[in-house]
């Protein structure tokens, strides 16, 4: 698992369709594919998440549906 920090890492995750977990203080609060991003937020699935307050980690996709 790799934490995404830079724009080129976000671009690669988008390009290769990698699953991304959205973490807040070590807890999973969301996940999915990166749809878009800009300087302050990243869109994972259909939700926008703060780039400064949260951690984005590439991981294997879950084998079951998790509703966030």
C-alpha positions in Angstrom: 0.0 0.0 0.0 1.3 3.4 -0.9 0.2 6.9 0.3 -0.5 9.4 -2.5 1.2 12.7 -1.9 2.0 14.3 -5.3 0.1 15.2 -8.4 2.0 12.6 -10.5 1.0 9.9 -8.1 -2.7 10.9 -8.4 -2.4 10.9 -12.2 -0.9 7.4 -12.1 -3.7 6.1 -9.8 -6.3 7.6 -12.2 -4.6 6.3 -15.3 -4.2 2.7 -14.0 -7.6 2.6 -12.3 -6.2 1.9 -8.8 -8.5 1.6 -5.8 -7.8 4.4 -3.2 -8.8 4.3 0.4 -9.6 7.6 2.1 -8.3 7.7 5.7 -8.9 10.1 8.6 -6.7 9.6 11.7 -6.2 5.9 10.7 -9.9 5.2 10.1 -11.4 4.4 6.7 -14.0 7.0 5.7 -14.2 6.3 2.0 -12.8 4.6 -1.0 -13.0 4.1 -4.8 -11.3 5.4 -7.9 -10.0 8.9 -8.2 -12.2 10.8 -10.6 -10.7 14.3 -10.4 -8.5 16.5 -8.2 -7.3 20.0 -7.8 -5.1 21.9 -5.3 -7.3 21.5 -2.3 -9.6 18.5 -2.9 -9.7 15.0 -4.5 -12.8 13.4 -5.8 -12.9 9.7 -4.9 -16.0 8.1 -6.4 -18.7 10.8 -6.2 -17.5 12.5 -3.1 -14.9 15.3 -2.7 -12.3 15.0 0.1 -9.9 17.6 1.6 -6.4 17.0 0.4 -4.9 18.6 3.5 -6.9 16.9 6.2 -7.0 13.3 4.9 -4.7 10.6 3.7 -5.1 8.7 0.4 -3.7 5.2 0.1 -3.6 2.9 -2.9 -4.8 -0.5 -1.9 -6.4 -3.7 -3.3 -10.1 -3.2 -3.9 -12.4 -4.7 -1.2 -14.1 -8.0 -2.1 -17.5 -6.7 -0.8 -19.4 -3.5 -1.3 -18.8 -1.0 1.5 -21.3 1.9 1.6 -19.8 5.2 2.8 
